[in-house]
């Protein structure tokens, strides 16, 4: 993580780290590496959000310990004092809204000092009984997403959502979402490579003919220590 954060910051891009759980030591490790923000999954209640904020903020707003030598260089070479003075206001706390309980408590969560409500539509769909099985969102899931968006606007929070394609990302951008994934590498890479390989192989008939030609050619050239 430390190496990735340094590499991203070195490209003048803000490194955002998704931690595995709302645990204080995970929050501290990510921020002490120089992350400009953290994404925290499975926030259920306002108390969960407040717990996160206590871990992410220096006193008096929180309980984060001070002293890591790594973050300053990820902010343009700030001094330790400069980093301490601006960290509470500049570091992003992004909470994932992906359960029925979080949906029910969305206004209370949005009232806290977190910065962004990030929707995980697949987990949210599963949790409210409307999983995304064929790429299509159930109307109730769409309404749940709209409810979160309305609450965010009411409480002056930005919103984010996980998307699986450029078209879907454009759709949510038009709806006013601020933080949008366009595509995941584990989806984009195999999709592109499969398409390229299919094109290279050509049609089934074409592939079969090439395979047959290769077999004949190989049989005719079988000489030397491995041939007959």
Residue, then its C-alpha position, 0 to 999 in steps of 0.5 A: x500500500x505504501x508503494x502504491x500511494x507514493x506512486x499515485x501521488x507522484x503522478x499528481x493524482x490523489x491516492x484513495x485507499x479502500x480499507x477492509x473494515x472500520x477499524x482504527x488501526x486500518x484507518x491510521x495505517x492508510x492515512x499514515x501512508x499518505x492517502x488523501x482519503x479512505x473508503x470504508x465499507x459496511x457502515x450501518x449507523x451514524x455511530x459507525x460513521x462517528x467511530x470512523x471520524x474519530x479514527x481519521x481526525x487529529x484532536x480535538x476532532x478525533x483521536x488519530x495519533x501524530x508522528x508518521x514520517x510518510x504523509x507529507x511528501x504526498x502533499x507537495x512536500x509539506x512540513x509535519x506542522x503544515x500537514x497536521x494543520x490541514x489534515x482534518x479539513x482536507x482528508x476525505x472520509x468516504x463511507x460505503x452505503x450497501x446494506x438495508x440498515x444503512x439505507x434505513x439510517x441514511x439521514x443520520x449517517x449523512x448528518x455526520x461529518x463524513x464527506x461522501x456517501x458511496x453506494x455499492x449497488x450489488x451489495x445493496x441490491x442483495x441486502x434489500x432483496x433485489x440482487x443484480x443478476x443480469x445487469x438490470x436494476x430492480x425499480x426498488x433498488x433504483x429508488x433506494x439509490x435515489x433515496x441516498x442521493x436525495x439525503x446526500x444533497x439535503x445534507x451537502x454531501x457528495x455521492x459516489x457509486x460503483x459502475x461497470x461500464x462507461x455508459x452506466x457511469x455516464x448515466x449516474x454522472x448525469x444524475x449528479x453523482x460525483x465519484x464514479x468508477x468507470x470500469x474495474x480492471x478485472x472486468x476490462x482486461x479479460x473482456x478486451x483480451x477475450x475480444x481480441x483473441x476471438x478476432x485473431x482466431x476468426x470464425x470457427x471454420x477459419x480456425x478449423x482450417x488453420x488448425x488442419x493446415x498446421x497439422x499437415x505442415x507439422x507432419x511434413x516437417x517432422x525431422x531431426x531427433x524428435x521426428x521420424 
